[in-house]
Amino acid sequence: MSTLQRLMARIDSGAVVIIDGATGTECERRGVPKLDHAWNGGAALSHPDVVRQIHRDYLDAGAELIIANTFATHRHALEAAGVAEELEAYNRRGVELAVEARAESRADDAVVAAGISNWTWEGEHPSLEVLHGNTTEQAAALAEGGAELLILEMMIDIGRMKATLDGAATAGLPIWVGMTIGSEEGEPFADDGTVRLRDGELLADAIAELNGYDVSAIAIMHTSVDLIDDCLDVALDLWPGPVAVYAHSGDYMEDDWIYDGVISPADYQARARSWIDRGVRIAGGCCGTGPDHVRALAELRQGQGQAPCSG
């Protein structure tokens, strides 16, 4: 049985699994310079020791799954940044650093996942056909680097979510789908109070579209802590499998993450306890959160008398 199969078996048995916190904003917090139009995607090649240490810090804090820093290394982001020729290197090395961190932390039973987004920092999205091809290319590089799981992150509209999912599926790896609700610019609720994806379509409709796909879990991610309960009202009711939460905290202004308003680890733990009580079985953090938040989440698992995943 693989490490991922063991982790999924624990989730199916009702155990709580802890995943990591942010990698991109943690790179920023630790002084890694950003790529123009590709955020912190360049860190795997420019500052590999920092990325590897971030993964180690999460594992040492109690994470049982870490996500490679590949959110911003799809082709259309790297083209905008002028470094598309390094696509395979960015993606392979991003996963390899997570694998190396797992070995260095002797966390042999931890799962190494890779994030895939379709986000653009220059405001122009590729066509669905191009997006499918870009995702197919990235997913192949991530699999070659050693990823055991692909997590689609920040899916904000149904059409691009499906194109990204179709492309990712060509790699033959298990897939989770992470959806983002609300933003500083967008209203998170429809007129009747129903939760919407960031670009306006209903969360319920997005979940319904996933029913025909081989998706192992869904996640509410890169979503404000204050919106999670509204999202769970929909996700836990409609999705038959595991639901994950990794919320963000803080503000994004002029291409920089603002940490002043980030929720404390103790308060995040309290929120996560309520999500777990509702049925969430996978908990972590997104932008703004760090190893201390994951350590606080790991205490919840210990409070339930659970040990980390072991072989």
C-alpha positions as CSV (number, residue, x, y, z in Angstrom):
1,M,0.0,0.0,0.0
2,S,1.4,3.4,-1.0
3,T,1.8,6.3,1.4
4,L,-1.2,8.0,-0.3
5,Q,-3.3,4.9,0.0
6,R,-2.6,4.7,3.7
7,L,-3.4,8.3,4.2
8,M,-6.7,8.0,2.3
9,A,-7.6,4.9,4.3
10,R,-7.1,6.8,7.5
11,I,-9.4,9.6,6.2
12,D,-12.0,7.0,5.2
13,S,-11.8,5.6,8.8
14,G,-12.7,9.0,10.2
15,A,-9.2,10.1,11.2
16,V,-8.1,13.8,10.8
17,V,-5.2,14.3,8.5
18,I,-3.0,17.5,8.7
19,I,-1.6,19.0,5.6
20,D,0.9,21.9,5.3
21,G,0.5,25.6,5.3
22,A,1.4,28.2,2.7
23,T,4.6,27.8,0.6
24,G,4.4,30.8,-1.6
25,T,3.8,33.4,1.1
26,E,6.2,31.6,3.4
27,C,8.9,32.1,0.7
28,E,7.9,35.7,0.6
29,R,8.1,36.0,4.4
30,R,11.6,34.5,4.3
31,G,12.8,37.0,1.7
32,V,12.7,35.1,-1.5
33,P,12.3,37.6,-4.5
34,K,9.3,37.0,-6.7
35,L,9.2,36.5,-10.4
36,D,7.3,39.1,-12.4
37,H,3.9,37.6,-13.4
38,A,4.8,34.3,-11.7
39,W,4.7,35.2,-8.0
40,N,6.9,32.9,-6.0
41,G,7.2,30.2,-8.6
42,G,10.9,30.8,-9.1
43,A,12.0,29.8,-5.7
44,A,12.7,26.2,-6.5
45,L,15.6,27.3,-8.7
46,S,16.6,30.6,-7.1
47,H,16.4,29.6,-3.4
48,P,16.1,25.8,-3.2
49,D,17.4,25.6,0.3
50,V,14.7,28.0,1.6
51,V,11.9,25.9,-0.1
52,R,13.3,22.7,1.2
53,Q,13.5,24.1,4.7
54,I,9.9,25.3,4.5
55,H,8.8,21.8,3.7
56,R,10.9,20.5,6.5
57,D,9.4,23.0,9.0
58,Y,5.9,21.8,8.0
59,L,6.8,18.2,8.4
60,D,8.4,18.8,11.8
61,A,5.3,20.7,12.8
62,G,3.2,17.6,12.1
63,A,2.1,17.8,8.5
64,E,1.3,14.5,6.9
65,L,1.1,15.9,3.4
66,I,3.2,18.6,1.8
67,I,2.4,20.4,-1.4
68,A,5.3,21.3,-3.7
69,N,5.7,25.0,-4.6
70,T,4.3,24.6,-8.1
71,F,1.2,26.8,-7.9
72,A,2.8,29.4,-10.2
73,T,4.9,27.2,-12.6
74,H,2.4,26.5,-15.4
75,R,3.4,27.6,-18.9
76,H,1.3,30.7,-19.3
77,A,2.7,32.1,-16.0
78,L,6.3,31.3,-16.9
79,E,5.8,32.7,-20.4
80,A,4.6,36.0,-18.8
81,A,7.7,35.9,-16.6
82,G,10.0,35.3,-19.6
83,V,11.3,32.0,-18.3
84,A,9.1,29.4,-20.1
85,E,12.2,27.5,-21.2
86,E,12.7,26.5,-17.6
87,L,9.2,24.9,-17.2
88,E,10.3,21.4,-16.7
89,A,13.1,22.4,-14.4
90,Y,10.9,24.5,-12.2
91,N,8.3,21.8,-11.9
92,R,10.6,18.8,-11.4
93,R,12.8,20.6,-9.0
94,G,9.8,21.9,-7.0
95,V,8.6,18.3,-6.4
96,E,12.1,17.0,-5.8
97,L,12.7,19.6,-3.0
98,A,9.6,18.3,-1.2
99,V,10.8,14.7,-1.6
100,E,14.2,15.7,-0.3
101,A,12.6,17.4,2.7
102,R,10.6,14.3,3.5
103,A,13.8,12.2,3.5
104,E,15.7,14.7,5.6
105,S,12.9,14.9,8.2
106,R,12.6,11.1,8.1
107,A,8.9,11.5,7.5
108,D,8.8,8.5,5.3
109,D,5.0,8.2,5.5
110,A,4.2,11.7,4.5
111,V,2.7,12.3,1.1
112,V,4.2,14.6,-1.5
113,A,1.6,16.4,-3.6
114,A,2.0,19.0,-6.3
115,G,-0.2,22.1,-6.8
116,I,-1.5,23.1,-10.2
117,S,-3.4,26.3,-10.8
118,N,-4.6,28.2,-13.9
119,W,-4.1,31.6,-12.3
120,T,-2.7,34.6,-14.2
121,W,-0.9,37.5,-12.7
122,E,-1.1,39.6,-15.9
123,G,-4.9,39.4,-16.2
124,E,-5.1,37.4,-19.5
125,H,-6.2,33.8,-19.5
126,P,-5.3,31.3,-22.2
127,S,-8.0,29.6,-24.2
128,L,-9.4,26.4,-22.7
129,E,-7.6,24.4,-25.4
130,V,-4.3,26.0,-24.6
131,L,-4.9,25.7,-20.8
132,H,-5.6,22.0,-21.3
133,G,-2.3,21.6,-23.1
134,N,-0.4,23.7,-20.6
135,T,-1.8,21.6,-17.7
136,T,-1.0,18.3,-19.5
137,E,2.6,19.5,-19.9
138,Q,3.0,20.6,-16.3
139,A,1.3,17.5,-14.8
140,A,3.8,15.3,-16.7
141,A,6.8,17.2,-15.3
142,L,5.3,17.0,-11.8
143,A,4.8,13.2,-12.0
144,E,8.3,12.8,-13.3
145,G,9.6,14.8,-10.3
146,G,8.0,12.3,-7.9
147,A,4.6,13.7,-7.0
148,E,2.1,11.2,-5.6
149,L,-0.9,13.4,-5.9
150,L,-2.0,16.5,-7.9
151,I,-4.1,19.2,-6.2
152,L,-5.8,21.7,-8.4
153,E,-5.7,24.9,-6.5
154,M,-7.7,28.1,-6.7
155,M,-10.3,26.9,-9.2
156,I,-12.5,30.0,-9.5
157,D,-14.7,29.2,-12.5
158,I,-16.2,25.9,-13.9
159,G,-14.9,26.1,-17.5
160,R,-11.3,26.5,-16.6
161,M,-11.6,24.1,-13.7
162,K,-12.7,21.3,-16.1
163,A,-10.0,22.1,-18.6
164,T,-7.4,22.0,-15.9
165,L,-8.8,18.8,-14.5
166,D,-8.9,17.1,-17.9
167,G,-5.2,18.1,-18.5
168,A,-4.1,17.0,-15.1
169,A,-5.8,13.6,-15.4
170,T,-3.5,12.7,-18.3
171,A,-0.7,12.2,-15.8
172,G,-2.5,9.2,-14.2
173,L,-2.1,10.4,-10.7
174,P,-4.9,10.8,-8.1
175,I,-6.4,14.3,-8.0
176,W,-7.9,16.6,-5.4
177,V,-9.7,19.8,-6.5
178,G,-9.4,23.0,-4.5
179,M,-12.0,25.8,-5.0
180,T,-11.8,29.4,-4.0
181,I,-14.7,31.5,-2.8
182,G,-14.9,35.2,-2.5
183,S,-12.2,37.9,-2.8
184,E,-11.5,41.5,-2.0
185,E,-13.0,42.4,-5.4
186,G,-15.9,40.0,-5.6
187,E,-19.0,39.3,-3.6
188,P,-19.0,35.8,-2.3
189,F,-22.7,35.3,-2.1
190,A,-25.5,35.3,-4.7
191,D,-28.6,37.3,-4.1
192,D,-30.2,34.4,-2.3
193,G,-27.2,33.9,0.0
194,T,-25.7,31.0,-1.9
195,V,-21.9,30.7,-1.9
196,R,-20.2,31.6,-5.2
197,L,-16.8,30.8,-6.7
198,R,-14.6,33.8,-7.0
199,D,-15.6,34.5,-10.6
200,G,-19.3,34.3,-9.7
201,E,-20.6,30.7,-10.5
202,L,-22.2,28.8,-7.7
203,L,-20.0,26.5,-5.6
204,A,-22.9,23.9,-5.7
205,D,-22.7,23.9,-9.5
206,A,-18.9,23.4,-9.5
207,I,-19.2,20.4,-7.2
208,A,-22.0,19.0,-9.4
209,E,-19.6,19.2,-12.4
210,L,-17.1,17.0,-10.6
211,N,-19.4,14.1,-10.2
212,G,-18.3,12.6,-13.5
213,Y,-14.6,12.8,-12.7
214,D,-12.2,10.6,-10.7
215,V,-11.6,13.1,-7.9
216,S,-10.5,11.7,-4.5
217,A,-11.3,14.8,-2.4
218,I,-12.3,18.4,-2.8
219,A,-11.0,21.4,-0.8
220,I,-12.1,24.8,0.1
221,M,-8.8,26.7,-0.1
222,H,-7.4,30.2,-0.5
223,T,-10.7,31.4,1.0
224,S,-11.1,33.7,4.0
225,V,-11.4,32.0,7.3
226,D,-14.7,33.8,7.9
227,L,-16.3,32.2,4.8
228,I,-15.4,28.6,5.5
229,D,-18.6,27.7,7.4
230,D,-20.8,29.0,4.5
231,C,-18.7,26.9,2.1
232,L,-19.1,23.8,4.3
233,D,-22.8,24.2,4.3
234,V,-22.7,23.4,0.6
235,A,-19.6,21.1,0.3
236,L,-20.4,18.7,3.1
237,D,-24.0,18.4,1.9
238,L,-23.2,17.8,-1.8
239,W,-19.8,16.0,-1.9
240,P,-19.9,12.3,-1.0
241,G,-16.1,12.0,-0.3
242,P,-13.6,13.8,1.9
243,V,-13.6,17.5,2.2
244,A,-10.5,19.5,3.0
245,V,-10.0,23.0,4.3
246,Y,-7.0,25.2,4.0
247,A,-8.0,28.8,4.4
248,H,-6.0,31.9,4.0
249,S,-5.5,34.9,6.3
250,G,-4.2,38.4,5.7
251,D,-4.4,40.7,2.7
252,Y,-2.9,40.9,-0.7
253,M,-1.9,44.4,-1.8
254,E,0.2,45.5,-4.7
255,D,1.5,42.0,-5.3
256,D,2.6,41.6,-1.7
257,W,1.0,39.6,1.1
258,I,0.2,41.7,4.2
259,Y,0.8,39.7,7.4
260,D,-0.4,42.2,9.9
261,G,-4.0,40.7,10.1
262,V,-3.1,37.0,9.9
263,I,-5.1,34.9,12.4
264,S,-3.2,33.6,15.4
265,P,-2.4,29.9,15.5
266,A,-4.6,29.5,18.6
267,D,-7.6,31.1,16.8
268,Y,-7.0,29.1,13.7
269,Q,-7.0,26.0,15.7
270,A,-10.3,26.9,17.3
271,R,-11.9,27.5,13.9
272,A,-10.4,24.2,12.6
273,R,-11.8,22.4,15.6
274,S,-15.3,23.5,14.6
275,W,-14.8,22.5,10.9
276,I,-13.6,19.0,12.1
277,D,-16.6,18.7,14.3
278,R,-18.7,19.3,11.2
279,G,-17.0,16.5,9.3
280,V,-13.9,18.0,7.7
281,R,-11.1,15.3,7.8
282,I,-8.3,17.2,6.0
283,A,-7.0,20.4,7.5
284,G,-4.2,22.8,6.6
285,G,-3.5,26.4,5.8
286,C,-3.1,28.6,2.7
287,C,-1.6,32.1,2.2
288,G,-0.5,33.9,5.3
289,T,-0.4,30.7,7.5
290,G,2.9,29.1,8.6
291,P,4.4,26.3,10.5
292,D,3.0,27.5,13.8
293,H,-0.5,27.2,12.4
294,V,0.2,23.7,11.3
295,R,1.6,22.8,14.7
296,A,-1.6,24.1,16.3
297,L,-3.6,21.9,13.8
298,A,-1.5,18.9,14.7
299,E,-2.5,19.3,18.3
300,L,-6.1,18.8,17.3
301,R,-5.2,15.4,15.9
302,Q,-3.3,14.5,19.0
303,G,-6.2,15.7,21.1
304,Q,-8.3,13.0,19.3
305,G,-5.8,10.4,20.4
306,Q,-4.5,9.9,16.9
307,A,-0.9,9.3,15.9
308,P,0.5,10.6,12.7
309,C,0.4,8.2,9.7
310,S,2.8,5.3,10.0
311,G,3.6,2.3,8.0
